[in-house]
Amino acid sequence: MSRLNAYALTWRLPIIIWQILFFLGPLLFMIAMSFFLVKNYRMIEAFEFKNWDKMLSRGYVWDSYWLTLGMAALSTAIASLVAFPAAFFLAFKSSENLRRWAIFLLIIPFFTSYLVRTFSWYVILAESGVINALIGNIGLGPYTMLNTKFGTIVGYLTLTLPLVVILQTVSLANVDKTLIQAAQNLGCSPWRTIRAVIIPAAKAGLIVAALFCFILSFGDFVAPYYLGGSKPPTLPILIIDTTKSGQQWPRAAVVAVMMMVTLFTIAFASIILAYRKRASK
């Protein structure tokens, strides 16, 4: 047993060292930096709570926090709901060949820069853009879609929707088909089969897909800055604004730690929910 543990540990060492050097180390340094002080535009090592008191007592920080949390949650809900019909079709209604091609096409957007894809929405969402030109033919518009929360959500979905469809498709495709056939033989309607059999069986994958969407949306800077107008600012934009204001990196670290704590809390809660077994009656 000791040989087996040593063998397993040996092969795990590279990933453990990688996580310590490039994740745990920077995270601990960021936490420590939040207690530093800035004097004459230079950071001074200290252990004081002035930065925490300064940031946590400001209403605009909490406004940005709740805005970012709400926008990320809304993006996650929309992406999950929009992706599910497409994933359901690919998992249960399409052929294996079509499913492989669809997943390949969903991966292609990640070959290009997210910033480039975001800027392409300028042509579509502008007041003189494609959408307003189309609805203008029936006497509607023009509507302001850029520099709004709607524009931010569009940017979030540009980043996350293909990934959510892929993860949901993989999860649904792994559902035991005999469970579905059994439900149909017992007289379950299609909607009840989806609600009582398919979704519980694929729960872990669906929650993980939603979690990835939330994490990416919560930490995204591009969409709220370029499509949302950056006002009011989300937390990533607030970090940039804080660093530009007197080189206040420690105060920006406070905001970053708030984001990390939030993401860790939601991630752990989601994983527990995803893999929690239903209580037997």
C-alpha positions as CSV (number, residue, x, y, z in Angstrom):
1,M,0.0,0.0,0.0
2,S,2.9,2.4,0.8
3,R,4.5,1.7,-2.5
4,L,1.2,2.4,-4.3
5,N,0.7,5.7,-2.4
6,A,4.3,6.7,-3.2
7,Y,3.8,5.8,-6.9
8,A,0.5,7.8,-7.0
9,L,2.1,10.8,-5.2
10,T,5.0,10.8,-7.6
11,W,2.7,11.2,-10.6
12,R,0.6,13.8,-8.8
13,L,3.6,15.9,-7.8
14,P,3.8,17.9,-11.1
15,I,0.2,19.1,-10.9
16,I,0.6,19.8,-7.1
17,I,3.7,21.9,-7.8
18,W,2.0,23.7,-10.6
19,Q,-1.0,24.6,-8.5
20,I,1.2,25.8,-5.7
21,L,3.4,28.0,-7.9
22,F,0.8,29.4,-10.2
23,F,-2.4,29.5,-8.2
24,L,-1.9,29.2,-4.4
25,G,1.2,31.3,-4.4
26,P,-0.2,34.3,-6.3
27,L,-3.5,34.0,-4.3
28,L,-1.6,34.2,-1.0
29,F,0.4,37.1,-2.3
30,M,-2.7,38.9,-3.3
31,I,-4.3,38.4,0.1
32,A,-1.1,39.7,1.7
33,M,-1.0,42.7,-0.6
34,S,-4.4,43.8,0.5
35,F,-2.9,44.7,3.8
36,F,-0.1,46.8,2.3
37,L,-0.2,50.6,2.3
38,V,0.4,53.1,-0.5
39,K,2.4,56.2,0.3
40,N,3.8,58.5,-2.3
41,Y,2.6,56.1,-5.0
42,R,4.7,53.3,-3.6
43,M,3.5,50.2,-1.8
44,I,4.8,49.7,1.7
45,E,4.7,46.4,3.5
46,A,2.4,46.6,6.4
47,F,-0.4,44.6,8.2
48,E,-3.2,47.1,8.6
49,F,-6.9,46.9,7.8
50,K,-7.1,50.4,6.3
51,N,-7.7,49.1,2.8
52,W,-10.4,46.7,3.9
53,D,-12.1,49.4,6.0
54,K,-11.9,51.9,3.1
55,M,-13.3,49.5,0.4
56,L,-15.9,47.7,2.5
57,S,-17.4,51.0,3.8
58,R,-17.9,52.4,0.4
59,G,-21.4,52.0,-1.1
60,Y,-20.2,52.0,-4.7
61,V,-18.1,48.9,-4.0
62,W,-21.2,47.0,-2.8
63,D,-23.2,48.4,-5.7
64,S,-20.6,46.9,-8.1
65,Y,-20.6,43.7,-6.1
66,W,-24.3,43.1,-6.3
67,L,-24.4,44.3,-9.9
68,T,-21.7,41.8,-10.9
69,L,-23.3,39.0,-9.0
70,G,-26.8,39.7,-10.5
71,M,-25.5,40.0,-14.0
72,A,-23.5,36.8,-13.8
73,A,-26.5,35.0,-12.3
74,L,-28.8,36.3,-15.1
75,S,-26.3,35.3,-17.7
76,T,-26.0,31.8,-16.2
77,A,-29.8,31.4,-16.2
78,I,-30.2,32.6,-19.8
79,A,-27.3,30.5,-21.1
80,S,-28.6,27.3,-19.3
81,L,-32.1,27.7,-20.6
82,V,-31.1,28.6,-24.2
83,A,-28.5,25.8,-24.3
84,F,-30.7,23.0,-23.0
85,P,-33.0,22.6,-26.1
86,A,-29.9,22.5,-28.4
87,A,-28.1,20.1,-26.1
88,F,-31.2,17.9,-25.8
89,F,-31.5,17.7,-29.6
90,L,-27.8,16.8,-30.0
91,A,-27.9,14.2,-27.2
92,F,-31.1,12.4,-28.1
93,K,-32.4,13.3,-31.5
94,S,-29.3,13.7,-33.7
95,S,-26.9,11.1,-35.1
96,E,-23.4,10.5,-33.6
97,N,-21.9,12.1,-36.7
98,L,-24.1,15.2,-36.5
99,R,-23.3,15.5,-32.8
100,R,-19.5,15.3,-33.4
101,W,-19.7,18.0,-36.1
102,A,-21.9,20.2,-34.0
103,I,-19.5,20.1,-31.1
104,F,-16.6,20.8,-33.5
105,L,-18.5,23.9,-34.8
106,L,-19.2,25.0,-31.2
107,I,-15.5,24.8,-30.4
108,I,-14.5,26.9,-33.5
109,P,-15.4,30.3,-31.8
110,F,-12.8,29.7,-29.2
111,F,-10.2,29.7,-32.0
112,T,-10.6,33.4,-32.4
113,S,-10.1,36.2,-29.8
114,Y,-13.0,36.9,-27.5
115,L,-12.2,40.6,-27.9
116,V,-12.6,40.3,-31.6
117,R,-15.9,38.5,-31.2
118,T,-17.1,41.2,-28.8
119,F,-16.2,44.0,-31.1
120,S,-18.2,42.3,-33.9
121,W,-21.4,43.0,-31.9
122,Y,-20.8,46.7,-32.4
123,V,-21.9,46.3,-36.1
124,I,-25.0,44.3,-35.0
125,L,-26.1,46.2,-31.9
126,A,-25.4,49.8,-32.9
127,E,-28.3,52.2,-33.4
128,S,-27.5,52.1,-37.1
129,G,-26.6,48.5,-37.0
130,V,-28.1,45.3,-38.4
131,I,-30.8,44.7,-35.8
132,N,-32.1,48.2,-35.9
133,A,-32.0,48.3,-39.7
134,L,-34.1,45.1,-39.8
135,I,-36.7,46.2,-37.3
136,G,-36.8,49.6,-38.8
137,N,-38.4,48.1,-41.9
138,I,-41.5,47.3,-39.8
139,G,-41.5,50.7,-38.2
140,L,-39.8,49.9,-34.9
141,G,-36.7,51.3,-33.3
142,P,-34.0,52.4,-33.3
143,Y,-33.3,50.9,-29.9
144,T,-30.2,51.6,-27.8
145,M,-28.5,48.2,-27.2
146,L,-24.8,49.3,-26.8
147,N,-23.6,50.6,-23.4
148,T,-26.5,48.9,-21.6
149,K,-26.9,45.9,-19.4
150,F,-28.4,44.1,-22.4
151,G,-25.1,44.6,-24.3
152,T,-23.2,43.2,-21.3
153,I,-25.4,40.1,-21.3
154,V,-24.9,39.6,-25.0
155,G,-21.2,39.7,-24.4
156,Y,-21.4,37.2,-21.6
157,L,-23.4,34.8,-23.8
158,T,-20.9,35.2,-26.6
159,L,-18.2,34.0,-24.2
160,T,-20.1,31.2,-22.4
161,L,-23.0,29.9,-24.5
162,P,-20.9,27.5,-26.8
163,L,-19.2,26.0,-23.7
164,V,-22.5,25.5,-21.9
165,V,-24.0,23.8,-24.9
166,I,-21.0,21.4,-25.2
167,L,-21.0,20.5,-21.5
168,Q,-24.8,20.0,-21.4
169,T,-24.6,17.8,-24.5
170,V,-21.9,15.6,-23.1
171,S,-23.9,15.3,-19.8
172,L,-27.2,14.5,-21.5
173,A,-25.6,12.0,-23.9
174,N,-24.3,10.0,-21.0
175,V,-27.8,9.5,-19.5
176,D,-28.7,5.8,-19.4
177,K,-31.2,5.4,-22.2
178,T,-32.9,2.4,-20.5
179,L,-34.2,4.8,-17.8
180,I,-35.9,6.9,-20.4
181,Q,-37.4,3.8,-22.1
182,A,-38.6,2.7,-18.7
183,A,-40.3,6.0,-18.0
184,Q,-42.0,6.0,-21.3
185,N,-43.2,2.4,-20.8
186,L,-44.7,3.5,-17.5
187,G,-46.7,6.2,-19.2
188,C,-44.6,9.3,-18.5
189,S,-45.2,12.2,-20.8
190,P,-42.2,13.7,-22.6
191,W,-42.2,16.7,-20.3
192,R,-42.4,14.5,-17.2
193,T,-39.6,12.3,-18.5
194,I,-37.4,15.3,-19.0
195,R,-38.2,16.7,-15.5
196,A,-38.2,13.5,-13.5
197,V,-35.7,11.3,-15.3
198,I,-33.3,13.2,-17.6
199,I,-32.6,16.3,-15.6
200,P,-31.9,14.4,-12.3
201,A,-29.7,11.9,-14.2
202,A,-27.7,14.7,-15.8
203,K,-27.8,17.0,-12.8
204,A,-24.1,17.0,-12.1
205,G,-23.2,18.0,-15.7
206,L,-25.9,20.6,-15.9
207,I,-24.8,22.3,-12.7
208,V,-21.1,22.2,-13.7
209,A,-22.0,23.8,-17.0
210,A,-23.9,26.5,-15.2
211,L,-21.0,26.9,-12.8
212,F,-18.5,27.5,-15.6
213,C,-20.8,30.1,-17.1
214,F,-21.1,31.9,-13.8
215,I,-17.4,31.9,-13.2
216,L,-16.5,33.2,-16.6
217,S,-19.3,35.9,-16.5
218,F,-18.4,37.0,-13.0
219,G,-14.8,37.6,-13.8
220,D,-15.2,39.0,-17.4
221,F,-13.9,42.5,-18.1
222,V,-14.4,42.8,-21.8
223,A,-18.2,42.6,-22.1
224,P,-19.2,45.1,-19.4
225,Y,-16.4,47.5,-20.6
226,Y,-16.9,47.5,-24.3
227,L,-20.6,46.5,-24.7
228,G,-22.0,47.7,-21.3
229,G,-20.2,51.0,-21.3
230,S,-18.5,50.3,-17.9
231,K,-21.1,52.4,-16.0
232,P,-22.0,51.4,-13.4
233,P,-18.8,49.4,-13.2
234,T,-18.6,45.7,-12.4
235,L,-16.0,44.4,-10.1
236,P,-13.4,43.7,-12.8
237,I,-13.8,47.2,-14.1
238,L,-13.6,48.5,-10.5
239,I,-10.3,46.8,-10.0
240,I,-8.9,48.6,-13.1
241,D,-10.3,51.9,-12.0
242,T,-8.8,51.4,-8.5
243,T,-5.3,50.7,-9.8
244,K,-5.4,53.8,-11.9
245,S,-6.4,55.9,-8.9
246,G,-3.1,56.6,-7.2
247,Q,-1.7,53.1,-7.9
248,Q,-3.9,51.6,-5.2
249,W,-3.0,48.0,-5.9
250,P,-3.8,47.0,-2.3
251,R,-7.3,48.3,-2.5
252,A,-7.7,46.5,-5.9
253,A,-6.5,43.4,-4.1
254,V,-9.3,43.7,-1.6
255,V,-11.9,43.7,-4.5
256,A,-10.1,40.7,-6.0
257,V,-10.2,38.8,-2.8
258,M,-13.9,39.5,-2.5
259,M,-14.4,38.0,-5.9
260,M,-12.3,35.0,-5.1
261,V,-14.2,34.3,-1.9
262,T,-17.5,34.6,-3.7
263,L,-16.4,32.3,-6.5
264,F,-15.0,29.7,-4.1
265,T,-18.2,29.8,-2.0
266,I,-20.4,29.4,-5.0
267,A,-18.2,26.7,-6.6
268,F,-18.1,24.6,-3.5
269,A,-21.9,24.9,-2.9
270,S,-22.5,24.0,-6.6
271,I,-20.3,20.9,-6.4
272,I,-22.0,19.7,-3.2
273,L,-25.4,20.2,-4.9
274,A,-24.3,18.5,-8.1
275,Y,-23.0,15.3,-6.4
276,R,-25.4,15.2,-3.5
277,K,-27.4,12.0,-3.5
278,R,-31.2,12.3,-3.2
279,A,-32.5,11.2,0.2
280,S,-34.2,7.8,0.0
281,K,-37.8,7.9,1.0
